[in-house]
Amino acid sequence: MASCGGRGGECHQSHCQRSEEDGGTEEATRETVASLSVAGDSPPSSATRGGALEQCTKCGETVAAAAPRAINGLCAACFRAYLFGKFKLAVTTNAMISPTDNVLVAFSGGPASRVALQFVHEMQCISLKNLNASKSQALPVFGVGVAFIDESAISIGPLHEMNKVIAQIRSIVSTLSPAHKELHIKPLENICSMSSNDGRIRLNELLDSVTDATGKEDFMKYLRMLTLQKIALDNGYSKLLLGSCTSTIACHVISATVKGQGYSLPGDVQYVDARWEVPVVLPLRDCTAEELNQLCHLDG
């Protein structure tokens, strides 16, 4: 999997250790009991108490304590399967992607969009295998494209850094095979004017006209969505997939409530937002930022 930096959080221990002090405090006792309830009813093995081995709470596989592990006491493979299962369940139960769809994945380089792109690619690979195994081959396989918005016009960083990022993204997308995935890289200023210089001037004038930081942030978010919608419409995509997760949606709920934007809030947080010309889907809505960061960390 590729493209984002995102460090995962430290892994949690799946089994508790018995306190060596008989006269521990009441607080320590409560923590021990709580750990036991999370770890399960079975007592930890001697190897686990010694810290040399850990046992996955799902598959039961025993691995070295130094090996990569995920949260909730799962090994890396089980944790990845758990997250992919949540992603696939959200897609299938909410009819986010059909065989005839052409899906545009909004890719920012962060952990959420990184996981979203990888999981969509894996679903596409599964569909291709099923198609090849099918005798009738009546149903097509949905297409996937990737969109990246170049915000160098308003970035304070050097231009060569953005060029390096774009080169990395091209390399990432090119490795997602089988099935070709077209990469669309659009400068943010194109939403103001097709001319690069004129677009930069107009974009900066618009941003300068917004005085408060909150309003400027909301305006930037709206411009990004307009740019993604334009890419989708110009290239024949039927769905726009975002990597919004539970954590980012929770932040948006609080922010929108404070700003008095509660009327539009239900549409913002649903799995499929059909208010846009190209419907927006959120298959990672049930995943937390911690889980996505951890998966990126495990996958390297």
Secondary structure, DSSP 4 states (H G I P E B T S, - for coil): --S---PPPPPPPSS----S-TT--HHHHHHHHHHHHHH-SSPPPHHHHTTSEEE-TTT--EEETTS-B-STT-BHHHHHHHHHHHHHHHHHHTT---TT-EEEEE--SSHHHHHHHHHHHHHHHHHHHHHHH-SS--S---EEEEEEEE-TTT--S-HHHHHHHHHHHHHHHHTS-SS--EEEEEEGGGGT-SSHHHHHHHHHHHHHH--SHHHHHHHHHHHHHHHHHHHHHHTT-SEEE----HHHHHHHHHHHHHTT-TTTHHHHHSSEETTSSS-EE-TTTTS-HHHHHHHHHHH-
